[in-house]
Amino acid sequence: MTRHELAASLDVPKNEVLLPIAGELRLLRHALLHDGGVLQANQHPRLEVLGQYFKPDAPLIFSHDKMHHIFRLLDRGIAKLTMDTLNIQLPGGNEEVTQVAIPGRPPQ
């Protein structure tokens, strides 16, 4: 799901959809495609969520376990963003939400 599709499904402007892990995945993609698969040291501090998984100036290695955990973090981030955007508060807070179901829009 793209940022635009998520914003449309939540009926909010695209600039209100802020998901730190998505930006970090963009940085990793850039490193893979343009920097020989190495995360530059000056980019590492920008990894708030995924910084513990990668070392600066070292090759990016994506093990099965690491990818599984990244996908779970992405699910959790989207779930929290959705709950916060829709102003839904669960007893105990939204920090424990790990997934939400968002109905898709029919293809046009």
C-alpha positions, 0 to 999 in steps of 0.5 A, spaced: 500 500 500 502 506 498 502 513 502 497 515 497 492 509 498 493 509 505 491 516 506 485 515 501 483 509 505 483 514 512 480 520 508 486 524 510 491 529 506 497 525 504 502 530 508 498 527 514 501 520 513 507 520 517 510 513 518 518 513 520 519 506 518 517 507 511 522 513 510 527 509 513 526 503 508 527 508 503 534 510 505 535 503 505 533 502 498 537 508 496 543 505 499 542 498 496 541 501 489 546 507 489 551 506 494 553 498 493 549 496 498 552 499 504 549 504 508 553 511 509 555 513 516 552 520 515 545 516 513 545 511 519 543 517 524 537 518 520 534 510 522 530 511 528 526 505 528 531 500 524 538 503 526 539 497 531 539 492 525 544 496 521 551 498 522 554 505 518 559 504 512 557 496 512 554 492 507 546 491 508 544 484 510 537 482 510 536 475 514 530 472 514 529 473 521 531 481 520 526 481 514 520 478 518 521 483 524 522 489 519 515 487 516 512 486 523 515 493 525 511 496 519 505 493 520 505 496 527 507 502 525 501 502 520 496 500 525 498 505 530 498 511 525 491 508 523 489 508 530 492 515 531 489 518 525 482 516 526 483 518 533 481 511 536 484 510 543 484 503 546 484 502 553 491 502 555 493 506 549 495 505 542 502 502 543 500 495 543 496 495 537 500 491 532 495 490 526 489 493 523 485 491 517 483 497 512 478 495 507 481 496 500 478 500 494 475 497 488 480 498 482 478 504 478 
